């Protein structure tokens, strides 16, 4: 049976929801909410189907699709068909996990959209367009297609922050667009140089060509391109000092969009570094290993110490995200199987944990109209269920054994201790600080002294329980049975290690 249509269906399935919404009157709010949520389900179903296909022992290459798309003619000396950009989609074990993560978080964020108060039709149209971009980013098999999907994620995110966010939403939206736009410009330059020098943008072909000593590129140019990629994806991850835009977004964007932003969009930065940086430029990546390890530790410590002194819980979580992305860099800098696997685990784990915590902070804000720590004391009394889930999310984030955060942090640091023990030793301070700032904030919110009296607080109920229960279940599943992630990653890790000469 030909399965090459499946990935196109996966990526563009939210388009059906956009079309249906276009013909609906904006006054039908309840129906618009239902259609917006239902439109995320086909992608979720297909993503789970991909994972089940893998579990059945079948090859994920069954889903690969390659069609003629753009041909550049009239170039002298170019072989027939050499200057072509094809429409190519595919999944490996690694990208399949990111597709599943994207589909899960997008569906749960659609549920979290209950906190949106106005213009549902425009909101869900942009929301579904954003999902198309995210799914396309992780399934694109050539750099031009990757770039197009990457750009598709920027436009709806800009409007979703700028129109449906909080008080300084416009400032946050423009900050997001300017930083990410500059990152995109750098990425486009790298793609164009690679295309001009090799004649292809296919990721697998580029990986093979760049490993050939006869490729018409000096080692200096290769290193320069890798540094440019580090900047382009460093904005997205984000790496200190390219992070300030992210703080505004995490504070000003609505809860559902922060779930997607922290859970998925930041992970495109990590994905780019692993797939393109490590995959296409393995030799140059080794040269930058110490620099990456230092940047990772700086991220980890900077985020952790600044999270500790914040008075707004959203800012605590925003700096926490910066800190936790440092663990991704630490794992990649190790250049061994344990480290790289830890980095990928951290990408998935943090995607789930951050989505959970930002949903809960949104739920608290909805009821109390504040996210200041001093105003959110004693919440366990009025909202015991939400407080319990908040504590569970914090324990997962600080790396409690039995939860996904522990597995990712343990493997990333294990990998770095093997290669650069002195840098890893400094980094462990960040792990200690994580426990300090998270427990300080969460225990203050749940059992701290109440500085404001909230009457008639309503605990999580109905559909609000779905995102928290699903996310906690997945976090515990990965923590207890890490093989649900490690097994699909084996082929990817072997390819990366082969490229690194390990």
C-alpha positions in Angstrom: 0.0 0.0 0.0 1.3 3.4 -1.0 1.6 5.5 2.2 3.4 8.5 0.6 0.3 10.7 1.0 0.2 10.3 4.8 2.7 13.0 5.6 1.1 15.6 3.3 -2.2 14.8 5.0 -0.6 15.2 8.4 1.0 18.6 7.6 -2.0 20.1 5.8 -4.9 18.5 7.7 -5.4 21.7 9.8 -6.1 23.5 6.5 -9.5 21.8 6.4 -10.4 23.6 9.7 -9.3 26.9 8.3 -11.5 26.5 5.2 -14.5 25.5 7.4 -13.9 28.5 9.7 -13.7 30.8 6.7 -17.4 30.1 5.8 -18.7 30.4 9.4 -20.3 33.5 10.8 -18.1 35.0 13.6 -21.1 35.1 15.9 -21.2 31.3 16.1 -18.6 31.3 19.0 -19.4 27.9 20.4 -19.3 26.1 17.0 -16.1 27.9 16.1 -14.4 26.6 19.3 -15.5 23.1 18.5 -14.3 23.3 14.9 -11.0 24.8 16.0 -10.4 21.9 18.4 -11.6 19.2 16.1 -9.3 20.5 13.3 -6.3 19.5 15.4 -7.4 15.9 15.9 -6.6 14.5 12.4 -2.9 15.5 12.8 -2.9 14.0 16.3 -4.4 10.7 15.0 -1.9 10.5 12.1 1.0 11.3 14.5 0.0 8.5 16.8 -0.4 6.3 13.8 3.2 7.0 12.8 4.4 5.9 16.3 2.3 2.7 16.1 3.7 2.0 12.7 7.1 2.2 14.2 6.2 0.0 17.2 4.9 -2.6 14.7 8.5 -2.9 13.4 7.7 -1.3 10.1 10.0 1.2 8.3 9.2 4.9 8.7 10.6 5.5 5.2 7.3 4.0 3.9 5.9 7.5 4.4 8.6 9.4 2.5 7.4 11.6 -0.4 9.5 13.3 -3.1 7.8 15.1 -6.0 9.3 17.5 -8.6 8.7 21.1 -7.4 11.0 23.8 -8.6 13.7 23.5 -11.3 16.2 26.2 -12.0 17.0 26.3 -15.7 19.5 28.0 -17.9 22.5 27.5 -15.6 25.5 26.6 -17.6 27.5 23.6 -16.6 24.9 22.3 -14.3 23.9 18.7 -14.8 20.4 17.9 -15.9 18.2 17.9 -12.8 21.0 19.1 -10.6 19.5 22.5 -9.7 16.2 21.3 -8.4 14.2 21.8 -5.2 11.8 18.9 -4.7 8.7 18.7 -2.5 10.2 16.2 0.0 8.7 15.1 3.3 9.9 12.3 5.6 10.2 11.1 9.2 12.9 9.4 11.2 12.6 8.2 14.8 13.8 11.6 16.0 11.5 13.7 13.8 8.6 11.4 14.5 8.8 12.1 18.2 8.8 15.8 17.6 5.8 15.4 15.3 3.9 13.5 18.1 5.0 16.2 20.6 3.7 19.0 18.2 0.4 17.2 17.6 -0.2 16.6 21.3 0.7 20.1 22.5 -1.3 21.7 19.7 -4.5 19.7 20.6 -4.1 20.5 24.3 -3.4 24.2 23.5 -6.6 24.2 21.5 -8.4 23.1 24.7 -6.5 25.8 26.6 -7.9 28.4 24.2 -11.0 28.5 26.4 -9.2 31.4 28.0 -9.4 33.5 24.8 -12.1 36.1 25.1 -12.6 37.6 21.7 -12.6 37.0 17.9 -12.5 33.3 18.0 -12.7 32.9 14.2 -9.5 34.8 13.5 -7.8 33.3 16.5 -8.4 29.7 15.4 -7.6 30.4 11.8 -4.1 31.7 12.8 -3.8 28.9 15.4 -4.3 26.2 12.7 -1.9 27.9 10.3 0.7 27.9 13.0 0.2 24.1 13.5 0.7 23.6 9.7 4.0 25.4 10.0 5.2 23.4 13.0 4.3 20.0 11.5 6.0 21.1 8.2 9.2 22.1 9.9 9.7 18.7 11.5 8.8 16.7 8.3 10.6 18.8 5.6 13.4 16.9 4.0 15.0 19.8 2.2 16.2 23.1 3.5 14.1 25.3 1.3 10.9 23.6 2.3 12.1 23.7 6.0 12.7 27.5 5.6 9.2 28.1 4.2 7.5 26.2 7.0 9.7 27.9 9.5 8.6 31.3 8.1 4.9 30.2 8.2 5.3 29.7 12.0 6.4 33.3 12.5 3.4 35.1 10.9 0.5 33.6 12.9 2.6 33.7 16.1 3.2 37.4 15.7 -0.6 38.1 15.3 -1.6 35.6 18.0 0.7 37.4 20.5 -0.1 41.0 19.3 -3.9 40.7 19.3 -4.8 38.2 22.0 -2.0 38.8 24.5 -1.8 40.9 27.7 -0.9 44.5 28.4 2.3 44.9 26.5 1.3 42.5 23.7 2.3 44.6 20.8 5.8 45.2 22.2 6.2 41.4 22.8 5.0 40.6 19.2 7.3 43.0 17.5 10.2 41.9 19.7 9.4 38.3 18.7 9.2 39.2 15.0 12.4 41.3 14.8 14.6 38.8 16.6 13.3 35.7 14.8 13.3 37.6 11.5 17.0 38.4 11.9 17.6 34.7 12.7 15.7 33.7 9.6 17.7 36.0 7.4 21.0 34.4 8.7 19.5 31.0 8.1 18.5 31.9 4.5 22.0 33.1 3.7 23.4 29.7 5.0 20.9 27.8 2.8 21.7 29.8 -0.3 25.4 29.3 0.1 24.9 25.6 0.6 22.7 25.4 -2.5 25.1 27.4 -4.6 28.1 25.3 -3.5 26.5 21.8 -3.7 23.5 22.2 -6.1 21.1 20.6 -3.7 19.0 21.4 -0.6 18.1 17.8 0.2 19.2 17.3 3.9 20.4 13.7 3.4 22.3 14.5 0.2 23.9 17.5 1.9 25.0 15.3 4.8 26.7 12.9 2.4 28.2 15.7 0.2 29.7 17.6 3.1 31.4 14.5 4.4 33.3 14.2 1.0 36.7 15.8 1.1 36.2 16.9 -2.6 33.3 19.3 -1.8 34.2 22.8 -3.1 34.2 24.4 0.3 37.1 25.3 2.6 37.1 24.3 6.2 36.9 28.0 7.1 33.7 28.5 5.1 32.2 25.3 6.7 33.0 26.7 10.2 31.6 30.1 9.3 28.4 28.5 8.1 28.1 26.4 11.3 28.6 29.6 13.4 25.9 31.3 11.3 23.6 28.3 12.0 24.4 28.6 15.7 23.3 32.2 15.6 20.1 31.5 13.6 19.0 28.7 15.8 20.5 30.3 18.9 17.9 33.0 18.6 15.1 30.4 18.5 16.4 28.2 21.3 17.3 30.8 22.8 21.0 31.0 23.7 22.2 33.8 26.0 22.5 36.8 25.1 19.9 36.3 22.3 17.1 35.6 24.7 15.4 38.9 25.8 12.6 38.7 23.2 11.5 35.3 24.7 10.9 36.8 28.2 8.4 39.3 26.8 6.6 36.6 24.8 6.2 34.2 27.8 4.8 37.0 29.9 2.5 38.7 27.4 1.2 35.9 25.1 -2.0 34.1 26.0 -1.6 30.7 27.9 -2.4 28.6 24.8 0.2 30.3 22.7 2.8 30.2 25.4 2.2 26.4 25.7 3.0 26.1 21.9 5.8 28.6 22.1 7.7 27.1 25.0 6.6 23.5 24.2 7.3 23.5 20.4 8.6 26.7 18.8 11.7 26.9 21.1 12.4 23.3 20.2 12.9 24.2 16.5 16.2 25.8 17.6 17.4 22.6 19.2 16.1 20.5 16.2 18.0 22.8 13.8 21.3 22.5 15.8 21.0 18.7 15.9 19.7 18.0 12.4 21.7 20.6 10.4 24.5 21.8 12.7 25.6 18.3 13.9 24.3 16.4 10.9 25.8 18.5 8.0 28.9 19.9 9.8 30.1 17.2 12.2 33.8 18.0 12.0 33.2 21.7 12.6 30.7 20.9 15.4 33.5 19.1 17.3 35.6 22.2 17.1 32.9 24.2 18.8 32.1 21.6 21.5 33.8 23.4 24.3 32.2 26.7 23.3 28.8 25.0 23.2 29.4 23.5 26.6 30.3 26.9 28.1 27.2 28.5 26.4 25.1 25.7 27.9 26.4 26.2 31.4 26.0 30.0 31.1 22.4 29.5 29.9 21.7 27.0 32.8 23.2 29.3 35.5 22.0 32.6 34.2 18.4 31.3 33.8 18.5 29.7 37.2 19.8 32.6 39.2 17.5 35.1 37.5 14.5 32.8 38.0 15.3 32.8 41.7 14.9 36.6 42.1 11.7 37.0 40.0 8.5 38.2 41.6 6.2 37.2 38.7 5.6 33.5 38.3 5.5 33.9 34.5 9.0 35.3 34.6 10.2 32.5 36.8 9.0 30.0 34.2 10.4 32.1 31.3 13.9 32.1 32.9 13.4 28.5 33.8 13.0 27.8 30.0 16.3 29.6 29.3 18.0 27.5 32.0 16.6 24.2 30.7 17.6 24.9 27.1 21.1 25.1 28.5 20.9 21.4 29.2 20.2 20.8 25.5 23.5 22.6 24.7 25.4 20.7 27.4 24.2 17.3 26.0 25.1 18.2 22.4 28.5 19.5 23.5 29.3 16.1 25.0 29.5 14.6 21.4 28.7 11.1 22.7 25.7 9.0 22.7 24.6 9.6 26.3 24.9 13.4 25.9 23.1 13.7 22.5 20.3 11.3 23.7 20.0 13.4 26.9 19.7 16.6 24.7 16.9 15.1 22.6 15.1 13.7 25.7 15.3 17.3 27.2 13.7 18.7 24.0 10.7 16.4 24.4 10.6 16.5 28.2 10.7 20.2 28.5 8.1 20.5 25.7 5.6 18.6 27.9 6.6 20.2 31.3 6.6 23.8 30.1 3.2 23.3 28.4 1.8 22.0 31.7 3.3 24.8 33.8 2.2 27.6 31.5 -1.3 26.1 31.3 -1.6 26.1 35.0 -0.2 29.7 35.4 -2.9 30.6 32.8 -5.6 28.9 34.9 -4.5 30.8 38.1 -4.3 34.1 36.2 -7.8 33.6 34.8 -9.2 33.3 38.3 -7.1 35.8 40.2 -6.1 38.3 37.5 -2.5 38.2 38.8 0.7 36.1 38.4 2.7 37.9 41.1 4.1 35.5 43.7 3.2 37.7 46.6 -0.5 37.8 45.5 -0.8 34.1 44.9 -0.3 32.8 48.4 -2.3 29.9 49.9 -3.8 28.6 46.7 -3.9 25.1 48.0 -6.9 26.1 50.1 -9.1 27.3 47.3 -7.6 25.3 44.4 -6.2 22.0 45.8 -6.3 20.1 42.5 -4.5 22.8 40.5 -2.0 23.3 43.3 -1.3 19.5 43.3 -0.6 19.5 39.6 1.5 22.6 39.8 3.7 20.9 42.4 3.9 17.8 40.3 5.0 19.9 37.3 7.6 21.7 39.3 9.0 18.3 40.6 9.2 17.1 37.0 11.0 20.3 36.0 13.6 20.1 38.8 14.4 16.5 37.8 12.7 14.3 40.3 13.4 10.6 39.6 10.5 8.8 38.0 9.7 11.8 35.8 10.9 12.8 32.3 13.1 15.7 33.6 15.3 13.4 35.6 16.1 11.1 32.6 17.1 14.0 30.3 19.2 15.8 32.8 21.0 12.7 34.0 22.0 11.6 30.5 23.0 15.1 29.4 25.3 15.5 32.4 26.6 11.9 32.2 27.7 12.6 28.6 29.4 15.9 29.5 31.1 14.5 32.6 32.7 11.9 30.3 34.2 14.6 28.0 34.5 17.9 29.9 34.1 17.1 33.6 35.2 20.5 34.9 32.5 22.3 32.9 29.9 19.7 33.9 30.8 20.2 37.6 30.1 24.0 37.3 26.8 23.2 35.5 25.5 21.1 38.4 25.1 24.3 40.4 22.3 25.1 38.0 20.6 21.8 38.8 20.6 22.7 42.5 19.4 26.2 41.8 16.5 24.8 39.8 15.2 23.0 42.8 15.6 26.1 44.9 13.8 28.6 42.6 11.0 26.2 41.6 10.2 25.0 45.1 10.4 28.6 46.5 7.9 29.8 43.9 5.5 26.8 43.9 5.4 26.3 47.7 4.9 30.1 48.1 1.9 29.9 45.7 0.4 26.8 47.2 1.1 27.0 50.9 2.5 30.5 51.4 0.9 33.3 53.3 -2.1 34.8 51.4 -1.6 38.5 50.8 -4.9 38.9 49.0 -8.2 37.3 49.7 -9.8 35.6 46.8 -13.5 34.7 47.3 -15.3 32.0 45.4 -12.2 30.4 43.8 -13.2 27.6 41.5 -10.7 24.7 41.1 -9.8 23.1 37.7 -12.9 21.4 36.3 -14.3 19.9 33.1 -12.1 20.3 30.0 -9.4 22.1 32.0 -8.5 18.8 33.5 -7.7 17.2 30.1 -4.4 19.0 29.4 -3.0 18.6 32.9 -3.9 14.9 33.2 -2.5 14.1 29.7 0.7 16.0 30.2 1.4 14.6 33.6 0.7 11.1 32.3 3.2 11.5 29.5 5.8 13.1 31.8 5.5 10.1 34.2 5.4 7.6 31.3 8.7 8.9 29.9 10.3 9.0 33.4 9.3 5.4 34.2 9.7 3.8 30.7 12.4 5.9 28.9 12.5 3.4 26.1 9.3 5.0 24.6 11.7 7.7 23.5 15.1 6.0 23.4 14.0 3.1 21.1 13.0 5.3 18.2 16.1 7.4 18.6 18.6 4.6 18.1 18.9 5.0 14.3 19.3 8.8 14.6 21.9 8.5 17.3 23.9 5.9 15.2 23.9 8.2 12.2 25.0 11.2 14.3 27.8 9.2 16.0 29.0 7.9 12.7 29.2 11.5 11.4 31.2 12.5 14.5 33.5 9.5 14.0 32.4 7.9 17.2 
